[in-house]
Amino acid sequence: MVPMLEITYRKGRPLAAYLRLGTTGGRVAATRELAPSLIGDFDEAGQLRGLEILAFDANTLAKINEVLAAHGAPAVPERELSPLRAA
């Protein structure tokens, strides 16, 4: 499964984004801040299932991919996160 990006808007402005990783099934067992404005959701096995992205302008593709790599998740291509730049 390819990672999927969801952007939440409030009053027409982007509020947050959630990068759903290719994992399926299971429940989120833990949530913790992995870097400023990057919140990770982990399953019972400790695998990263998703990443909440706040402060779009403060988080670069390189920083997001650095956090993903540190938690055993594959890097995300720039085209997958391009909607963040448009938001």
N, C-alpha and C positions, 0 to 999 in steps of 0.2 A: 504494500500500500504506500502510495506517495504521501508525504506530509501535506496536511491541509491547513490553510490559514483562514481564521475567522476574525473579522474586525467588528467590534461593537461600537456603535455610534450613540451619542446622546445629544439631542437638540442639533442634529446635523453635523456634529463634530466628532472625530474619532476619540474614543475613550480608552480602549484597550484592544489588544489582539491576542489570539490564542493560536499557537502553532501545535496542532494535533499531529503527533508523530505516528509512524506506521504501525504501532502496536494496537492490537484489538483485544477485546475481552478484559475481564478483571475489573477491579475497582481501584480508585485512587486511595492509597493507604496513607500517604504523607504528602505534605506540601511544604516547601521551604524556599526561601530566597537564595538564589544561586549567584547573583550579582545584583548590583543596584538596578532596580526596575525590571528584573527578570526572575519570575517565580516558577519553580518547577513542580510538577505533579509526578509522583512516583507510585508504582503499583506495589503489591505485597512482596514481590521478588526484588524490589529495589531498583527496577528499571524505570528510566524517565519515559513518561507517557505523553507529556505535553509541557509546553512552555508558555506562560503568560508574559506578554511583552507590553510594558508600560513605557511612557516617555519615548516614543518612536524616534524622535530626533536625537536622543542621547544614546541610542543603541544601534551600532553599526552592524552590518552583515558579519564582519570579522569577529566582533564581540559575541554575537549570537552563536556563531559557529564554534567559537572557542569554548563557550559554556556547554554546547551540545557535545563536543569532542571530550571534554572533561568528564562527561557522564555516559560515555559509551554510545552516544547517538551519532548517526552520520551527519555530515555537513549538509546544509540546505543551499541549493543553488540560488543565485541572486534573483532569478526570474520568479522564484516562489515567494520571495519577500517584497517584490516590486510594488505590490499594492500598499505597503506601509509608506513608501515614499510619496505615493499619490494621495494618501490620506493626510 
